[in-house]
Amino acid sequence: MEPIVFFLLSLEGLFIVACVAILIYLVFRRIDIKKTEDFEDREN
């Protein structure tokens, strides 16, 4: 039973790490896009 619990906890840990990595990537991507954005590029 313990290997199953270890596997599930590892899977949950990998999922959380992947979510945090994606969130950090999107934040830095948004910062880069904002730096290169001109007034003419904005859509209203």
Helices and strands as residue ranges (DSSP letters): H 2-36
